[in-house]
Amino acid sequence: MHFDDPYILKLVDAIREQYVLDWNSIHGIGHWARVWENGMRLAEETGANIEEVGYFALFHDACRLNDGRDSQHGKRGAELAAQWRNEFFVLNDEEFDLLYTACTYHTSGETEGDPTIQTCWDADRLDLGRVGITPVAHRLCTAVAKRAETIAWAINRACYSPDINQIAESWMGPVEYEN
């Protein structure tokens, strides 16, 4: 799975059509791109299903109503994925159940579960630096995410990364980030 796959670009366009927040907000396209990159990096060691991790990056915050407290946004993102399954992407039932669970519970604070779900949750949590929060190891799920060097890497790139610009720009055109 690659971020500039034509099927991914079609899915991102569809998500963008229904997205109600600013694409450059703290839960917008830059965040999704960092979650994507975090997830792909973590999956190299966790063995997570990279398709599920990639779809999680796109759907987990796709149905937020605001950038503050929105306790049902993950469930709405999971429901959007269910609605668009087999139209924009294909996962078998077991894979889809993991994606649905990962999206629904990504803000619940849980740390136990399937390695793919844990990888999704860590991919998101490692991007807390974008809002000035340093992820703490005991709130992460996987051994690779808990490493000090992984956390430092994520914090270092949380607000800006040329690789992230490349991903985000392929999804929506030039992106401007506030640092």
ABEGO torsion letter per residue (X at the ends): XBAABAAAAAAAAAAAAABABBAABAABAAAAAAAAAAAAAAAAAAGBBAAAAAAAAAAAAAABABABBBAAAAAAAAAAAAAABGAABBBBAAAAAAAAAAAAAAAAGBABEBAAAAAAAAAAAAAAAAAGBBBBAAABABAAAABAAAAAAAAAAAABBAAAAAAAAAAAEBBBBBX
